[in-house]
Amino acid sequence: MNSPKVLIVGNHFDLKSGGGITMTNLFKGWDKDKIAVVAYKIENPDFTICERYYQLGSLECKQRFPYNFRMRGDGHKSGIITETKPGLSSISSVLIENPKPKNFYHKILQSTGIVDHYIPKLEVSNELLEWIREYSPEILYTMLASLELIRFVDELRRKSGIPVAVHIMDDWPSTIASQQKGPFKYFWHSTIEREFRQLLAKSTVKLSISEAMSDEYLRRYGISFQPFHNPIDVKYWSAFSKTSYESSTVFTILYAGRIGTGLTTCLKDVAKAINNLIKKGYKIEFRIQSTTKSPFLDELVSFGFVKLNPIAPYSELPKIFSQSDLLLMPNDFDAKSITFLKYSMPTKASEYMVSGTPILLYSSPETAVAMHAAKYNWAYVVSENDTGKLETAIAGIYQNTGLRERLGNTARDFAIRNYDDIIIRDLFRKSLIVEQELN
């Protein structure tokens, strides 16, 4: 089947971030001459999927008063990135990391949301527009993540006439203004909601990350979203799939993924539960596989049984997952974390499943991942914020080889039936082509 000529805006291909991995697996096998990327802070892009990158820089990244006199980023340049011209990719240009004066005046502005939602501005430069027109895409694909990107995508749509496909990874429209205070929180929330709705109304394709998100967005926005989660190369992953459920001398629990919002308190809970079990004579090691650098990891490692795995390439994860005795998928239980993660499906969920290693899910029953796991029985679910119940769950899985085998086989079978990349990518291409032809 022919692939539509797509322009991806706001994210680039990599094998480190959840969005980068999901995009890589969705667009794998796409005709290389029919795929291009426009993004900021393009670091170590994956050229196996896409060879045409344009980094947003000084021509597009602007700042409004009173920061307009400051250079955005660190003198970064706009332009094309290739394997033979990688220099632009190492120059900082991300919005969040843009240097700002850390004085009292800045803190006041930041509390109002002006620094995050008004000061930074992306403009469509003539150079970028010429590059896009020369490429001549048929559809614009974006994951969005900010008010600034909503406005930039809409400007691109107006100036280029390219139909838009929106793919939502998490429920950021509900949480993006949460750090603001007083009336500013409601002002920015309503502004983001209004402009997000306006862009949705003008978009040709609407995609989500989960069934639960599609259900919620249909209720909230009155619009149908087709869910597309991270697909997996079943043949490759299955070659490393777990075959024996007999635990070795030390029972290994692995958490793989980012460390950050919604993923700290829950990891402490797990460490405390393991610590209690070790005191009772259980032989357990808790391993962390993450590219995140965080002081929180130092706190975790203070538990002697917590070990940090060396950073590994994505291709080695199937082996790492299958060699573990239990895979951990946790979420924090506080209201802010639940709101942020409520409708998301972790990128690693399908990868965990296909490994055949049993999964322990520690998450609020309100989250999409907990509802999905309970519905399809691909994980042992602890849906209460209770270290005692977490301890009981780990002990039960530790002691019962048959339970581990049932959990692993059920999850693997579900992944093979539902996340096969050959099937999912075909559906994904069709969703873009059909909608574009109807436009």
N, C-alpha and C positions, 0 to 999 in steps of 0.2 A: 504494500500500500504506500502511495506517495505521502511524504511528510509535508505539512504546510511550512512555508518560510517564516520562521518565528524570530522575534526580537525579545529577549529576556531583559527586563529592566529592574534593577535594584539588588539583584543577587548574582553571584557567579558560581561556576562549578568548582567544587573542591570535595575532598574526601575526609573533612574534619568536622564541619558544622552539620547540624541536622538538615537545614535547608539545602546546603550544598550536596549532601549525600542523596536526599530525596530527589532533587532535580537531576542529578547524575543518573540515577536509576530510572527515572521517568523518560529522560531524553536519550539514553544510551541507544546507539544504533541509528539515531537520526542522521539524515544526510548532512554532512558537515558544511556543505555549501548552503544549507537552509537553516542555519542557526547562528545567532550573534548575541552578544551580551553587552549591556550598558550598565555600569555599576561604579560605585566609589570604593576605595580601599580594596583593590583587587590584588590579593596576596597569594602567591603560589597557585594560580589558576590551573585547572585540569584541561590540558589541550587535547586529551584523547576524545573528548566529547565535542568540544567547540574550539575553533581556531581563530575566531573573529571577536576580539574584545576591544571595547572603548572605555577607558577610565575617565570618569567625571572628575574634573580638576578645576583649576582657577578660572576657566572660561564659563563653567556652569555653577560652581559652588560659591555662593555669595552670602553676605551677612548684612542684615539691616541695622540701622542706627539703634544703639550707640556703638555697635561692634564693627560697623562697616569700614572703619579705618584699619582694622586688623586683617592680616592675611589669613584666609581660612585654611586650616591645615598647616602644613609645614613647607610652604612654597611648592606644593604639588602641581603637576602639569596635567592638562587634558591631553588625551591622545590615544592612539592605537597601541595595544600591547600584543606582542607575538612571542613565540618561543625564542626567536633571535633578537627580540627587542624587549627584554624584561624589565628594564630600568624603572619604568613608571610604577611597577607593581609594588616596589618597596617603599614608596613615599606615602606617608600618612595623609588620609583625606576623609576619614570617617566622621560623620556628624557628631557622634557621642564623644569621641576622643578629641574633638577640636579644642585646642588650648584656649582657656578663658581666664580672665583675672579672678583670683579667688579672694576678693575683698567683700566687705559687708554689702556694698552696692550690688555686686553680682549675686550674692546670696538672696537678696530681696527680689531681684528680677527673676531668679531661678524659681523661687517659691511661687511666683505668679504664673509660671509656665511660659513666660515670654522667651526665656533663653532656649527652651526646648522646642517650642511650637511656632514662634514668630521670627526670632532673630535669624536662624539658618534658612537659607532659600536656595533652591535649585532652579536654574534657568536653562531653557533649551537654547544652546548657542547655535550660531549659524554653521559652525564647523561640525557640530554634532548632527544637526539637521541634514546637512549635505552628505555626511557619512551614512546616515539612515536612508536617505533617498537613493543613494547609489546602491545600497544593499537591497532596497525595495522589499521589506518584509510584508507578509500577508496578515500577521496577527502579532500583537504585543502581549507578552505573558509577564505577569508580575505577582509577587507574593505580598507586596505592600508591607508596611510596618510603622508608618508615621504619617502625620498630617503633611509634612513636606513632600513625601513621596506620592501621596494622593494627588497633590497639586501638580507635581512634576509630570506624573503619568497623564493627568488630564490635559496638561498643556501639550504634551507629545501627541496625544490623541487628536487634539484640535488642529495642530499645525501639520500633522502628517496624514491624518485621515485613516490611520490604521485602527482596526477593531481591537478591543481589549479583552484579554482573558485574565480574570482575577482568581488567585489561588490562596486561600487563607490557611495559615499554619497553626495559629493560636488566636484566642479571642482578645487580641490587643485593642480593638475598638472600645472594649469595656474597661480596660485597665490602664491605658496609656496616660490618662490624666490623673491617675490615683495619687501620685506624689505631690500634686498641687494642693494648696490649702484654701480654706474658706470658699468664697464665691467663684474664685478662679477655676477651681476644680470643675464646677458645673458649667462654667463658660466654655472651657476647652473641651469638655466631654461632649457638650451639645454641638460645638463647632465641628469636631471630628466626626461625630455621628452624622451631621447634616451633609458634610462634604463627602463622606464615605458613601452614604445613600445616593447622593447625586452621581458619583462615579459608577456605582453599581447599576444605576438606571441606564447609564450610557454604555455599559460593558456588554459584550456579546456572549462571553462565557463566564460562568461562575462556578468555581470549584472550592471544595473544602478538604480538610484533612481527615475527617471522621464522619461516621453516620450520625453521631450525636450532634456534631456541629451543623450538619445539613438540616437536621430536624429543628434545632434551635433557631437557625437563621431563617428557615421558612416561617417559623412562628414570629420572629422578631422583625424581619424585613419583608415578609410576604414574597420571597424569591426562592426558587429551587436551586440548590447547590449540589453538584455531583461530587461525591467523596472520592479522593484519590490519596491513598497512603503510600508510604515507601515500599515499592515492589522489591523483590529479591531474585537474584540469579539462583534458582532452585538447584540446578545441576551443580554449580560451583559450591554452594553452601552445603548441599547434601553429602558431598564427598568428605566433609569433615564432621558430619553429624555424629552425635554420641551413640555408641553401640553398647556400652556397658554402664550399668548404674550402680555397680559395687563401688562404694567410696573407698578412697585410699586411707592411709594412716591419719591424715589431716583432712577434714571436711572443708572444702574451699567455697566460700560465698563470694561472688563477683558482682560489683556494680560498675557498669561501663557507661560513660556519658559525661555531660557537662556538670559543673558544680556552680550553683548560683541560685537565682530566684526560684523559690518553691522546692529547693532540694538541699537543705542544710539540716533543719531540725529532724527530719525523717531519718537522715543518715546517722545522726547522733543517737536516735532511738534504737536503730539497728545495732550500733556499736554497744550500747548499754545492754541490750538483750543478749548479745553474743558474750559480753563480759560476764553476765550472770550465769550463762550456760557453762562457760569455761571454768568458773569457780565450782561448778557442780561436776566437773570431770570431763566435759565435752572437749574434743580436740577440733577447734575451728579456727580458720584463718579468713580474714575479711580483706579482699583485694579490691583496689580501686584502679580502673582503667580510664584515664581521662587526660585530655590535653589542656585542661583548665589549670591555670596557676592561681592559687588562692591560699591566703593565710588559714582558711578553714581546714585545709588539708593537713596543715601542721597540727591543728587541734585533734583531728582524727587519728593521726599517726601516733599521738601521745598514748593511745591504747596500743600496747605492744603487739597485739595480734593483727593490727591494721597495716597492710603493706601497699605501697604504690607500685603498680606495674610500670615498666618502662613504656614510653610512647611507642606505639606500633603502627605500621601502615594498615590501612583499611583491609587489605588483602589477607592479613594475618588474624583478623577478628574471628572468622569462623573456627579456627583451631583453638583460639583462646577461650571462646565461649564454650565449646564442646568439652574442653578439658576441665572446666569448673564443675563442681557438684551442684551448685544452686546459683541461679541468676536473680539479682535483686532489681526490682523496678519500684522505687519509692516516690512519693510526693508529700510535701508538707501539708498539714491539716488546717492551717490558719486560713481565715476568710480571704485574704488577699491572694494567697497561693492557689487556693481552690478556684477563685475567679479567673486567675491567669491561665491555669492549666485545665480548666473544667472541660473544655471541648476538644482538647488536643490528644493526639495519639503519638507517643514518642517514636521517633525515627527507628530506634532500636527494637521496638516491639516485634515487628515481623522477623527481624534478624535473631532476636532471642528465641522466638518460637521455632524457627526452622533448624536451630542448632540441636534441638532434641534435649537440651538440658532443662530440667524443671525450673519454673519461674515462681518467685515469691513476689506478689504485688502488694505493696503497703500504701494504700491510698483511700481518700474519702470515697464513699459510695456515690457521691455526686459527680465524680469525674467520669469522663467518657471512657477512659481506659479501664476503670474499675467496673463500669457497667458492661463494657464489651467482654472483659475477661470472665465476669460472672455469667454472662449470656452464653458464651461459647466454650467455657471451661478450659481455657488454655493456661491458666495460672492458679496457684493457691492464693486466695485473696484474704488479706486482713484489712477490713474496711473501718476499723475503729482505732482511734489514736490512743493506743494502750500498749505500753511496752511489755506488760505481762502476757497479753495475747500474742504479741509478736514473738516473744520468747517461746511460748507454747507451740506456735506454728513452726518455728525453726527446729525445735526439738523433735516434733512429729515427723518432719521431712527428713531430718538427720537419721532417725531411727528406722524409717520404713522404706526399704529398697523398692518394694512394689509400688508404693505411692509415687516415688520419684520416677519410676518407669512409666506409670500411667500418665502423669503430668507431662513428661517429656514427649511421649508418643502422641498424645492428644494435641499438644501445641504444634508439633512438627506437621502432623496431618492437616491441621487447620491452615497453617502457613502455605503448604504446598497447594492446597485447594483454592486459596483466596489471594495469595500475593505473588504468584508466578509472574515474573517480569515480562515474559513473552505475551501473556494474556493481557496484563494490566497496561503495558505500553501500547498495545493495539487499541484498547479502549480509550486510552488517553489521546492518541493521535486522532481517533474518530471524533472525540468530543470537541477538538479544536477545528477539524475540517468541516464537520457537519454544521456547527454553529456559524463558522465563517461563511459557508455557502448560503446559509439562510439569511445572512445579514443583508 
